[in-house]
Amino acid sequence: MSIENFPATAAPIRVMLVDDHPLLRAGLAQAIAAQADMCVVAEAGNGHEALAAWPAARPDLAIMDIAMPGMCGVEALQAIRAQCPQARIVMLTTFGGDAQVRRALQAGAAGFLLKSSLRKELVEMIRTVHAGQRYISPEIAQQLASHLGASLLSEREVEVLRCAAAGNANKRIASQLAISEETVKAHMRSILAKLDANDRTHAVTIALKRGIIGL
């Protein structure tokens, strides 16, 4: 829908911006203010602020960074949708790791947008999501498609891999997680198989790239 065709009497799309970088929020707010059919009704610097501001702001949709201190975007998404199941929240990320995207979509995200694509996709995304559809950046959709059918790691396997990424040997991992060393080895074999990795270093590299674990 072009600005010229937007009905003058229609209410603008109410947008909340959630990101811990004020300059990014300012850039988004400026781009949204240039559109006749949308406006920014609230801003938040982290997930806790977004959760607190949501009831009063009553946005039609929120644009939320997935990586924020304190309460990350996925946690905030889950908390907001627990209170408001119809909430439409689009996640922002700097990279398109498929595991990260899957978690957000399973939590009810209305879309996923790469920060590098904001300039060309922001306005279309807002209108698409407000119309009740999902919006996923093409690059992110490609990542999802390339790992379609891949086995996801269990929560325990992710814990084991995080410990391994920190440089811990199997014995130390076993101690930290209160499991046997043989169980750690079994988890590592499963992790290598699921990620099609040659060794634990390769597994950590793959997991970081796909967003299964973070630094």
N, C-alpha and C positions, 0 to 999 in steps of 0.2 A: 504494500500500500504506500503510495507516495504521499508527501505532505500535502500536496494540492488536493488530493482526493479524500483526505481525512475529514470526517464530518465535524464541523465547528462545535456542535452541541455535545459530542461524545466526550466522556470523561477521559483524561489522559491516563496512560498506563503508569501505575505507581511502582517505582523501583527503589529497592534498598541496596546500598553498596557496602560490602563487608570485605575489608582488606587491611592488613596492618601497615601498608605503605600509603601515607597521605597523598603523595604525588600521583599514584595510580588512581586513587579514588577521585582526585581532582580532575584528572584527564577524562575519566569515565563520566563524571558529572557534567563536564563541559560538552562532551559529545551528545549526551542525553538531552541536555538543555537546548541543543540546537534543533531538536525534533519537536514538532507541534503536538504529537500524539503521545508524549511520555514525559515524566518528570521524576526527579529524585526526591523521595519523601523522608529518607533517613540514611545515615552512614554509621558504620561501626568499625572499630579497629581490631576486633577479635570476636571469637565465637560467643563468649560470655556477654559482651555488649549487644551482639545481634539478638541473642535469646531474650535479653531484658527489654530491648527496644521493639521487638516484633509486635506485641499486643497493641501498643499505642500507634505504631506506624501503619499497621495493616497494609503492607505492600502487596501489589498483585504478583510480584516476583522479586527475588533477591539474586544478586550476583555476588558469589562468595568465593574467596580464595580457599583452596583446599589445604594449604600449608600455612598455619598461623600458630603463634605461641599460645600456651595455655590450653585452649580448646581448639582443636583443628577443625577444618571445614566439615569433614564427615561427621564428627561428633556433634557439631552445632546443627548440622542438617538433621541428624537423628533426633536431637532434643527438640528442635522447632517443630518437626513433623509429628512428634509425640503429642505436642500440645495443639497443633493445627495440621491435621492430616492432609488438607488440601493445599498446603503451602507449596509454591513452585520456586525451587531454588536451582540455579545454574552454577556449577562449580568452575572455578578458574584454576588453571595449572600452567606451569612453565614447561612441562613435558607430558607426553601422552602414554605413560606406562599403563598397560592394560589392566593390571591387578588393581591399581589405584582407581581406575575408572569403574571397574566392576563393583568395587566396594561402594562407591558413591551411588551408582545406578541402583544397586540392590537396596540401598538405604532410601531410595525414592527421589534421587536427583532428577530434575526436569531436563537437564542438559549438561554438556561439558564443552568448555571453550579454552583453547590455548591462548595464553596471554599475547603471544606473537601474532595471533589472528584477530585481536580485538578491533583494530582499526577498520578492517574490511567486513567483519562478521557481527559486530556488536548490535547494530540496529536491527538487522534481519533476525538475529537470535531473539531479541526481546519481543518482537512482534510474533514470531513463530511460537514461542513458549506461552505468551499471553493468549494465543489462540487455542491453547490446549494441546499442542504437539511438543514432542521432544526435539531438542536440537543438539547435535554432536558434531564438532568440527571434523571435516573430512580426514585430517591427519590422525585424529584419535579413533575415528571409525575404522581406519585402516589397521591401526594397532590391534583393535579388538578382533577384527576379522582374521588377522595373521595368527592369533593365538586361540581361535575358536576351537572348542573341544579339548583344549589343554587342561590337564588336571590341576586344580588349585591345591596349594599347600594347606595342611590343617593348621589350626592355631598353634599346636605344640611344635609342628615342624617349623613354623615361622619363628617361634621363640628360640629353637635350636639354631636356626640359621643366623639370627641376630647375634647370638652368643658367639658363633663361629666367626661372624664378620668383625667382632670386637677382638679377634685374635686368640680366643680361648681354645685350648685343647679339649678333647672329649671328656677327660677326667674332670676338668674344671667346669665344663658345661653340665655334666651330671650333678656336680655338687651344687651349682647355682639353681638348677631346676628341680633338685631333690628327686632325681631318677637314677637308674643304674647306668653305668658306662655302656653296657650292651644295648640298652634302650636308645641311648644317644646314637650309637653306631647304626642301629636299625633305622632310626629317623633320617640319618644322613644318607643311607642307601636309598631310601624312599625319595628324599629331596633331589638327589642326583638323577634319579630315574625320571621324576616328574618334570624337572627343568632341562633334561637332556644335557646335563653338565658332565665334564670330564673329571672334575675334582671339586673340593669345597671352595677353592678360590674362584673357580669358574662359576660355581653356583651362586656365590655372593655377587659377582659381577652381573650375572643375568638377573638376579633378584632386585638389585639396585636399579637396573635399566627398566625393568617392568613395573617398578613401584611396589614390589612385594614387601621390601624393607626399605628403610630410609637411613641416611647417615646420622 
